[in-house]
Amino acid sequence: MMKRIISLIGIAGWIFSANAQQDSQFTQYIFNGIHINPAYAGYKEDIYVQSFYRSQWTGIKGAPKTFSVAADGAFNNGKVGLGLIVTNDQLGAQSYLTAYANYAYRIRTGYDDDGQLAFGIAAGIVQMGLDGNKLEGYLPGDELIPLALQTSTVPDARFGIYYANESFFAGFSMTNMLAKYIAKKNLQDNRIPVPQPHLYFTAGALFPFSEDVKFKPVILFKDDINGPSALDITTFLQLKELLWIGAFARTSFDLYKKDYQQKGLAKEHAMGVILEVFATENIRIGYSYDYSLNKLRNYNYGSHELSAGFYINRRTAAEKRQLRCNKF
């Protein structure tokens, strides 16, 4: 009974905060930065195809589920990165389908051209939906609940900057740059979720302990205009160029005053483990598990995330091996 109550409260919260739709959350963004930054397109040099599946707060009815497929590669002697990413979110009765084409222009930097500075932009569409068939009203004939699936499609854009060399990377990006403003003018049903602009900053470094062991700390800061800011801190060990294994902590906080933010919102706190295996020279498989540290932990079994990536080779074996081992 308590789980059902929590589920209904959560779904009701999603409906009445429809103007505060957030981006998909991926713990394994580290393995493919194109999910949060279009300037990452082509960073791995080879053509790379990857899929993500995330089941959040397992055990809660209507909990978020996300599936994403991305493909990108470098062209024109590495000066241009091109990518495509499609993501589908399901949050109770809400749905959120996006598709973006990514373009990045990449500039070699440093004395030995060991660094790259990239500027990226993505253009695409966002389809927002609310399915009344998945909702139950407190009273028969509740007019707040739509009679069927309501959808709206709007264009959108993203922007990003990304720098990386052999031992350090940093990036800044902004998502949902247009969708909110176009939807505000054209959306007839204000119950349909509208994506809000998000800001991302991420940075990390690679420290070799020995030939077989490397250490990688990474931070991710995320902010949206209608909710708390969030910080992820992740640490990895790379073992024999075959396995990344690590742990992470996530917290949310109020970085600055937001008068329009709902008062008394519970902060998100979580921790977990993350790993990625080079199953073969061309295949990478990842898994992560999140465990909530707030009151929500009593009503769910954690969040699970799976990823699988495949390289389409464009280089010799020796070049590929060295390239991939140095990639974040």
N, C-alpha and C positions, 0 to 999 in steps of 0.2 A: 504493500500500500504506500509506504513512504517513497519508494522509487517512483511510483506512478505520480505522486504529488509533485516530487521534484521535477519529473519530466514535464508535467503540465505547466508548472511555473516557468520552467526554462523556455518552453515553446511560446508561452504568452509573452515572455520577455523579448524573445526574438521578434514577435509580431509588432509589439508596441515600440520597439527600437528599430523599426524597419529602415529608418533613415541613418542607421549606424552600422550598416553591413561592413564587415571587416574582410581583409584579405585572407586567403587560405594560409594556415599555419603548417609549416614543414620543419621538423627537427633536422632533417637531412638536407637542408638548403646548402650546407657546406659542400656537399658532393657535386652540386651543379647550381652555381650562382645565378643562372639565367632565370630561375623562378622568382627572384626578387630584383634582378638588375639586368636590363637589356644589354648593357655594355659588356657583359660576360660572354656574349655570343662569340663563338670561335676561339675561346680561350684555350681549349684543349687541343687546338690545331686540327686534329683528326675530326672527321664527321662522327658525332656522338649522339646516340639515341637513348633516352632514359625515360622510365615510367616510375611514378610514385603512387602508393596507395596508403592513406592514413585513416584509421578508425579511432576516433577520439572518445574518451570517456566510455569505454566499452561497458555495456550493461544498462546504460540509461537510454530509454526510449527516445528516439528523435535526435540522438547525439550526432555531432558533425562527422561526415564521411567525405573524403576528398580523393579524387583520382586525377592524375595529371600525366601527360605525355609531352616530351620536349625533344627536339632534334636541332642540332646546330653544328657549324663547322667554319673553318677559315678558308678564305678564297683570295684571289689576286695577290699571290705571294705573301699571304698572311696579313695583308693590310685591311681586309674587310672580313667581318664576322656576320654570318647570316643564321637566323634561327626561327623556329616555329614552336609555339607552346599552346597546348589546349588543356584547360582545367575545368573539372566539374565538381562543384560543392553541393552537398545535401545537408541542410540543417533543419531537421524536423520537416515542416511544411514548406520551407524555403528552398529554392534551387538557384544556382548561380553558375552559369556556363560562360567561359571566356575563351577567346582564341586571339593570339597575337602573332604578328610577323615582326621579327627583331632584326635591326641593322646596327652594326657597330663599326666605327672607323678606328683602326688601331695604329698607334705611333710607337716605333721603337725608341727607347731612351737608354741613357747610361753610356759609360765609356765603351763597353763591349757590346752595346745593344742588348743587354741581358734583361732590360725592363720593358714593359709595355704599358702605355697609357691609352685607354679606350673610351670613346664617347659613344653612347648607344641611345637609340630611340626605338620604341615599339608602337605599332598601330594595330588596332583590332576592334573587336566587337564584344559587348557584354550582354548576355541575355539573363534577365532577372525574372524570377517566378515565385508565385505563392499558390500552393495547391490546397484549396478549401476542403477537399475530400479527406485530407489528413488531419483535420482539426475537429475538435469537439467543443461546442459552446456550453457555457454554464446554464443557459436557458434555451429552450427550443426556438428556432427561428432567429438566432442571434445575428443581427445585421452586420456585425463586425467581421464575420467569417464569409469569405467569398464563396459562391456557389460551386465553382469549378476552378480549374487551373487558370490563373491570370499571369500573363507574361508581358514583358516589354524588352525591346532590344535597342541598344544605343551604341554609338562608336566611342572609342576610348583611346588613350595614349599613355605611354610610360617613358621615363627618361632616366639615364644613369651615367655615371662616370666610374671607371674601374682602373686601378693601377696594380701591377704585380711585377715582381722580379723573382729570382730563385729562392729568396728567403723571407719575403714580406708581401702582403697584399692589403689593399684598402679600397672600399667602394662606397659610393653614395647614390641613392636612387629615390625616385618618386613614382608612385603608381596611382592609378585612377585619377588622372589629371583632368579628364574631360567628362567622364560618365556622370558624375554628380550634377554638374551644371546643365548638361543636356537633358538629363532625366527630370530635373526640376522644372524645366520649361514644357516638357512633352508628356510626362507621366500623369495619367488620369487617376489611377488608383494609388493613394498614398500608403497603402498597406504593403505594396511590393517593396522588397529590400533594395536600397540604393547604395552602391559602393562609395566609400569615402576616400579621399586622398590619404595615402600613407607615405611616411618618410622612413628610409632605411639607411643605417650606417653600419658597415661591417669592416673588421680588420683582423689580421692574424699574422703569425710568423712561424717559421720552421727552423728548429734547432736540432742539428745532428748530435746525438750523444755518442754514436759509434757508426760504423759502416752499416750495421743492421738495425739500429734503433734511432728513430727520430721523434722529436716532441713538437706538437703543434697546438698552441693555444689560439682560440678564436672568440671574438665577441660580436654580438649583433644587437644593435639598438633599433627599436621600432617605435614609431609614434603615429597616432592618428588623431584627428581633430576632435572626435567625439568620445574618446575613451582614454584609459590610463596608458602611459608609456610602458614599454616592456624591454627587458634586457636578458639576453641569453649569453651564458659563459660556458664554453666547451673546451675541454682539453683532450688531446689525442696522443697515442703512441703509435708509430708505424713500425711494424716488425717485419724485417727481411723483405721489404718492398712487396709484401703480399697481403698484409692485414692492417687496417686502421681500427683501433679499439680505444674507446674513450668514455667519458662521463660528462654530463652537463647539468646546469642549474638554470632555471628560468624564473624571473620575478617581474611583477608589474608594480608601477608606482606613479605618483603624480609629479611629473617633472615641473610643471607650471600650472597655474590656475586656469581652469576651464569652467567658466560660469554656466555653460550649457550642458555640462556633464552631469548625469544623474548622481545625486548624492547617495553616499552609503554603499556604492558598488563594492562587492568583495574583490579583493586583489587576487590575481592568479599567481600561485607559487607552485613550482614543480621541479622535479629532478629525475634523472634517468641515465640510461646507458645507450651507447650507440656504437655500431661497428660496420665496417665495410670490408668485404673479401674480394680479392682478385681471383675469381673462380678459375678463369683461364686468362691468357694474355689479352683477350678481347672482351671479357665479360666481368662486370663489377656487380656485386650483390650487397645490399645494405639492409640493416634492421636497427630500429631504435624502439625503446620502451620508455614512456613517460609515466611518472607517478605523481599525482596531485598531493600537495602538502597542506592544502586548506581543507575546509569541511567537506568539500565535494568528494574527498577520498573515501568517505564512508558509504558512498552510493555508486561507485563505479570500480572497474577492475583495471584502470589505467588506459593509456593510449598506445596503440601499436602502429608502427609505420614500416612499410616495406618499399624497397627500391631495387630496380634492376636496370643496368646500363650496358650498352653494346657499342663498341667501336667499329666503324667501317674504315678499314685501314687505307692510308694514303702514303705511308712512309715505309722505309726499310725497317726490319725488326730491331736493329740496334738503335736507330733514331727513335723509334716508338718507345722502347723500353726506358731510355734515359728521360725522354720527354714526360712520360706519364708518372714516373717516380718523383719528378720535381713539381708536379702539378698539385695545387691545393684542392 
